[in-house]
Amino acid sequence: MIIIFLGPPGSGKGTQADLLQEEFDDLKYLGTGDLLRDRKEKDDFTGNKIAEVMDEGVRVPTPVVFRVWMDKLEQFHQRNVENFIIDGSPRTVREAKMLEEALEWYNWEDKRVLFIEVSQEESTKRLLNRRICEDCDEIYPYTKKYKDMDKCEECGGNLITRKDDNEEGIEQRWRWYRKEVKPVVDYYEGKGVLKRIDGEQSIEDVFEDVLKATK
């Protein structure tokens, strides 16, 4: 079972991916952001370039992203991993088609595409209030459980506001979402494999719908 999460900024894809992994012990995670952060730690041209581009808030180009995908997919195949989440990709229709070819290459056919919908207004409210760990990048939504925390549960790092979680940065991400990611949603919907989920419910209710969509 391959689960692809799509959604606009602040839709809660990462939170739902975490909950799914807690629910299913054998469900692995392939997050483009995590892969790129790991790759930028390697002291070579590509690692340094990724660090430079990400620090500027610029999108890493598809060929570089696809390379880190393929390395991870090869690891999964060697370890006989058959169930995993893809979060943060595909970011364009081109990437969606490349990902389909990659999954076919490894004979992974059981694919579900879940689109978590939220309005720009709700997205903005969430992103302005959320915090991340400055050490491991774990995201903490502004909910009753987390709003009074100042240290990361995972590593003990300080919780901070991401520098582009501001009105201007959020608007820029929405422009990119409408231009690049929304066509990916339309592409999968046209193929009849997309399931829409109301992301403006509580985290728990969204998760119930996510579970239903994976069956």
Protein Blocks (a to p, Z undefined) as FASTA:
>chain_A
ZZdddddehklmmmmmmmmmmmpmklccddfklmmmmmmmpccfklmmmmmmmmnopacd
fklmmmmmmmmmmmmmmnopabdcdehiafbfklmmmmmmmmmmnopabdcdddddddfk
lmmmmmmmmccdfklopacdddfklmmpcbdfklopacdddfklcfklmmmmmmmmmmmm
mmmmmmmmmnopaccddfkbcfklmmmmmmmmmZZ
